[in-house]
Amino acid sequence: MWRAAWLVGLACIAGECAAHPLTKVPKSGPIPEAPNSIGYPSADAALAALRAKPGVSFSEQGGWTIAEERSSATLWSFTPASHRAHPSAVKRQLVNEDGAVNLKMSVSCRAAKAVCDALVRDFETLNQQMIKAIREGR
């Protein structure tokens, strides 16, 4: 079931989904910064490590490099070189919190603060869409 939600999410990355209200990040203004928690020192290091890791599958969606780690229900999205937030990586993992399916998101972004905040907001919108699809069984 989560695979279908990832596929919905991948289509959304390419800009094919309508926006929904955000709930986890402020709608405007700066987003509080968190330490880099993707598990690698940079997006490039994460991508290189994932390429060397057995069991990780890769695809490309709208120029984005997508890495799927099925064993940990983790989906990675790497910005294309043409994206203003490049180089950035967004790590999203499906987790069960108190019986509800949620996404845990970590971001490594080396662009300007406003650009990184926009990237986080875009993915937060995408996350809400994916969670809704999962909960509705799509």
C-alpha positions as CSV (number, residue, x, y, z in Angstrom):
1,M,0.0,0.0,0.0
2,W,2.8,2.5,0.8
3,R,4.3,1.8,-2.7
4,A,1.1,3.3,-4.3
5,A,1.4,6.4,-2.0
6,W,5.1,6.8,-3.1
7,L,4.0,6.7,-6.7
8,V,1.4,9.3,-6.0
9,G,4.1,11.4,-4.3
10,L,6.5,10.9,-7.2
11,A,3.9,12.3,-9.6
12,C,3.4,15.2,-7.3
13,I,7.1,16.1,-7.3
14,A,6.7,16.7,-11.1
15,G,4.0,19.3,-10.2
16,E,0.9,17.3,-11.0
17,C,-0.9,17.6,-7.7
18,A,-3.0,20.3,-6.1
19,A,-1.8,21.9,-2.9
20,H,-3.3,21.2,0.5
21,P,-3.1,23.2,3.7
22,L,0.2,22.7,5.5
23,T,0.2,21.5,9.1
24,K,3.7,20.8,10.2
25,V,5.6,23.9,9.1
26,P,4.7,27.6,9.3
27,K,2.8,28.8,6.3
28,S,5.0,31.9,6.0
29,G,8.2,33.3,7.4
30,P,11.4,31.4,8.1
31,I,11.2,27.7,9.0
32,P,13.2,26.8,12.2
33,E,16.4,25.1,11.2
34,A,17.1,21.6,12.3
35,P,20.5,19.8,12.2
36,N,21.3,17.8,9.1
37,S,19.6,14.5,10.0
38,I,19.7,12.6,6.6
39,G,22.5,10.4,8.0
40,Y,25.1,11.7,5.5
41,P,27.2,14.9,5.4
42,S,25.6,16.1,2.2
43,A,23.1,15.3,-0.6
44,D,26.0,14.2,-2.9
45,A,27.4,11.9,-0.2
46,A,23.9,10.4,0.4
47,L,23.4,9.8,-3.3
48,A,26.8,8.1,-3.7
49,A,26.3,5.9,-0.6
50,L,22.8,4.9,-1.8
51,R,24.1,4.0,-5.3
52,A,26.6,1.6,-3.6
53,K,24.0,0.1,-1.2
54,P,22.4,-3.2,-2.3
55,G,18.6,-3.3,-2.5
56,V,18.2,0.4,-3.4
57,S,16.3,1.1,-6.6
58,F,16.6,4.3,-8.6
59,S,14.3,6.1,-11.0
60,E,14.0,9.6,-12.4
61,Q,10.9,11.7,-12.2
62,G,10.8,15.2,-13.8
63,G,14.6,15.4,-13.5
64,W,14.7,14.4,-9.9
65,T,16.7,11.3,-8.9
66,I,14.5,9.1,-6.7
67,A,16.0,6.4,-4.5
68,E,13.8,3.8,-2.9
69,E,14.9,1.8,0.1
70,R,12.1,-0.7,0.5
71,S,13.7,-2.4,3.5
72,S,13.3,0.7,5.6
73,A,10.3,2.2,3.8
74,T,12.4,5.2,2.8
75,L,12.2,7.4,-0.3
76,W,14.9,9.8,-1.2
77,S,14.5,12.7,-3.6
78,F,17.5,14.5,-5.0
79,T,17.2,17.8,-6.8
80,P,18.2,18.1,-10.5
81,A,21.1,20.3,-11.3
82,S,18.7,22.9,-12.7
83,H,16.7,23.2,-9.5
84,R,17.4,26.4,-7.5
85,A,17.8,24.3,-4.2
86,H,20.5,22.1,-5.8
87,P,22.3,20.2,-4.3
88,S,19.6,19.0,-1.9
89,A,18.2,15.7,-0.6
90,V,14.9,15.0,1.0
91,K,14.6,11.8,3.0
92,R,11.1,10.6,3.8
93,Q,10.4,7.5,5.8
94,L,7.0,5.9,6.5
95,V,6.6,5.4,10.3
96,N,3.8,4.1,12.5
97,E,3.1,6.6,15.3
98,D,0.5,5.6,17.8
99,G,-1.3,3.5,15.2
100,A,-1.3,6.2,12.5
101,V,0.9,6.1,9.4
102,N,3.0,9.3,9.1
103,L,6.1,10.5,7.2
104,K,9.3,11.4,9.0
105,M,11.1,13.9,6.7
106,S,14.7,15.1,6.9
107,V,16.3,17.6,4.5
108,S,19.8,18.5,3.5
109,C,19.8,21.8,1.6
110,R,22.8,24.0,0.8
111,A,20.9,26.8,-1.0
112,A,19.8,30.1,0.4
113,K,17.5,30.0,3.4
114,A,14.4,31.2,1.5
115,V,15.0,28.6,-1.2
116,C,15.5,25.8,1.3
117,D,12.3,26.9,3.1
118,A,10.4,26.8,-0.1
119,L,11.7,23.3,-0.8
120,V,10.6,22.1,2.7
121,R,7.1,23.7,2.2
122,D,6.7,22.0,-1.2
123,F,7.6,18.6,0.3
124,E,5.4,19.2,3.4
125,T,2.5,19.7,1.0
126,L,3.4,16.5,-0.9
127,N,3.7,14.7,2.4
128,Q,0.2,15.7,3.4
129,Q,-1.1,14.4,0.1
130,M,0.7,11.1,0.5
131,I,-0.5,10.5,4.0
132,K,-4.1,11.2,2.9
133,A,-3.7,8.7,0.0
134,I,-2.3,6.1,2.4
135,R,-5.0,6.6,5.0
136,E,-7.7,6.4,2.3
137,G,-6.2,3.2,0.9
138,R,-5.3,4.6,-2.5
